[in-house]
Amino acid sequence: MTIRPIAAVLALPVFALSIAVSRASTNPDSPTPLHANVIIGTMSHEGPYNQYFSFRAGPGTVRLRLTIRPNDGGETLNAEILDDSGSSLAKVGDGTSNGRDLVRTTAINLTGAQTLVLYLQGNAEFYGARHPSYRVQLDGDVKLDKSARPLVVH
């Protein structure tokens, strides 16, 4: 009988940790560390979006793919890879989805290993019941677990 309450108390911190991991940083000085190479997110509120993730990559080619699944509104989302000084190395998006799925890709070549920041920036306007969603995939010479479950961001 006493095992159940103890197990419930022990499970609580694990549950709280899984919720904290699913929130993306909005602070460019403290990006959320990425471990998986896929991020799946929902634009859950109207207005501007700014999310930051850090990851290791290189040397070699880093490929970035951004897919936006819109609702009936006018949402925009850009994905940008920044170096450690905040300079842009690559950017995709640059447009409103206008009610259609929008897929954009880019690639960069790195001469050495480094820590990079993935910056997601956009805006959402909701006219329908469905919230717009996105998927970001990083491939190539990234130091991420490509077999890991995607990071789900709310």
Summary of the structure (lengths in Angstrom):
residues: 154
radius of gyration: 17.3
end to end distance: 36.6
largest distance: 59.9
contacts: 451
relative contact order: 0.31
helix: 12%
strand: 51%
